[in-house]
């Protein structure tokens, strides 16, 4: 953890060690699901970069799976053991999963990499979400006591990248990801999860995209 900072200083209901112990239990029991979701997400990102476009059904369907899994498996079955607020976090994630499921099947919004700033930051976030486990290892965490994949923070990073690259604005869908990005960003300092510093960037970019989308450049659409 950063020098002079502890979870108790931040009034958290759990310690740094207890937080990492939750990840150890989660990763030990569910590593195969994490690996499977990483492979599924990597395939989607490769398709996005190779074709410049990912169909909305694939993109938002994938996000729906991520958010439902994080809400149910991580928040309700693991994080709740040390933080009662995880019950409510879980509901937020499940509701957000429902929003993405609706976008997948009832909207005509694709994920499209545009040239310029918008495409660059969107692409950087989705790539970072995939290398997130490696960043944690490089920054001093030890497997399995660390967030890897198929948990809230890398899910939020992947989501931010997809939302920024959406062919049409999806502002209402950004509210919960912005909220969680802020919560996760605080963990970078309170709990020493330095890989989560990127969540501060993700939150700022999503806020800018909601209030002043032209700042990031025009969206690209494909007929």
N, C-alpha and C positions, 0 to 999 in steps of 0.2 A: 504493500500500500504506500501511497505518497507519504513522505515524512511529515509527522505531526498531525495526520488525519486518521481518524478511526470512525467506524460505523456508529459508535456511541456518541461521538461528537456531532453526528448528523441526525441524532434522535431516531435512528432506525430500530425496529423491533427485533433485530437479529444481528449477529456478529459477522465479520468478514469470513471467518472460518466456517460458520454455519451456512453462509451463502454458497461458498465453494463446495461444501459437503453435499448440498442439494444437487449441484451439477454432477458431482461424482456419482451419486445414486442414479440420476437421470441417464447419464451417459453409459453407465455400466449396464443398465437394464434395457435401454432403448437405442443403443448405438446403431443397430441395423436400420431403424427408421430414419435416424439422422443421416446416415449414409445414403439411403434411398432417396430422401428428399433433396440431398445435395446433388446427386446424380441427375435427378429430374430437373432441378433448377439449372444446373450447368448445361444440360441439353437445350433448355429454353433460351439461355443466354447465348449459347453458340449459334443457335438459329437466328436470334435477334441480330447478332453482329454480322453473320454471314449473308443474311437476306435484307437487313435493314428494317425488318418488320417482324412482329410476332402477333398473330391473330389474338383478338380480345378474348375469345373463348379459352385459348391456351394460357394466356397471361393471367387473366383474372381468375380463371379456374385454379391455377397453381397458387395464387395468393390466397384464395379461399381455403385451400387445403392447409397452407402454412398457418393462417390465423386461427383456424379451428383447432389444429393440432396444438399450437402453442397455448391456446386458451384452455383446452381440456386436459391435455397430457401434462404440460409443464405447470401452468398456474394452479389448476385444481388438484392434481395428483402429487405434485412435488413442492412447488413454492409455497403452497398453502400451509405446509408443515411448519414453516418458520415465520410466515407473514399472513395474518388473517385477511389483509386487504387483497390477497391473491384471488379470493372468491369473486370480488368485484372486477378485478382485472380480467379474470377469466370470462366474465359475461361481456365485457367490452370487446374482447377478442372474438368471441363467438358471434356477437352482433356484427362486427366488422367483416367476419367471414361471410355472413349472410349478404352483406352489401356487395362484396366482391363476387359472390355466386350470382347475384342479380345482374351485375355488370357483365359477367361472362355469358349469360344466356339471353339477356333482354336488351342489351345495348349494342351499338355498332361502333364501339371504340376499340381501336387497335393500339398496340405499343409500337411506335415508329421512331427510329433514331434520326433526328434531324441534324443537319450540319450546324456548326456554331456552338455557342455556349450551352444551349439547352441539351443538345445531343451529347456534348462532352461531359457535363456533370451527371446526366442520367446514366451514361455508360460507365462512368467512374464508380457510381454508387452500386450498380449491379455487380460489377467486377469485385468491388471491395467486399460485398456481402459473401461472395464465394471464397475469397481468400481470408475472410474473418478468422477462421480457426487458426490459420498459420500466423496471422498477426498476433493473436493472443499468445501463442507459443514463443514467438520472437520477443515479445514484451515481458516475458518472465513467468507466465502461467504454466502449470503442469497438467497434462491430461491424466486422469479424467476430471480433475477438479478445476474446470473452466467451462465457459460457454463455448459451444462448438458450432452447431447448426440446428435448424428446426427448433429454435427457441426465440423468444421475442425480439431481441436486438438485431441479429442478422436478418430476421424476417422483416423488420421495419426498414432496414437499409435496402433490401431488395425491393420492397414496396415503394419506397421513395423514388428509386430509379425508374420503376415502371410508371408511376403516376406522373413524373416529370416528362416522360416520353409518350404519354397518352396522346392520341391523335386529336382528342377534344378534352377540354378542361373537365376534371372530375373533382371539383372543390370539396363537396360534402364528404367524399371518400378520403380526404386528406386529414380530417379533424382528429380521428383517433391515432393515426400514425404520427401526427405532430405531437400529440399528447405523450405517446409512449417514447418518442424520440427525446423529448425533454426529460422524462423520467429516467430513461436509459443513460442519457448524457450525464445526469447527476451521479450515476454509479461509477463513471470514469474517475471521479474524485472521491466519492464517499467510500467506494469499495475497491478502488485500485484496478478497475477493468479498463485499462487504457485504450483498448481497441474500440471502446464505445465513445471515444472522443469524436469519431466520425458522425455520431448521431446528432451532435450539435450542428454540424454542417447540414445534415439532412433536414433537420427541423427548420433551419433558417431558409433553406432553398424552398421547402414546401410552403412556408409562410409567404415568401416572396411570390411564389407561383399562384397563391390564392389571392393576394391583395394587389399585386402588380405583375401579372404574367408576362407582359411585354418586355420586362427587364431581362428575362432569360431568352428572349428571341421567339420567333414565330414557331408554332407547331407545324409539323409536316404531316400531310395526309396523303394517302394513296388511294386512288379510285379503284 
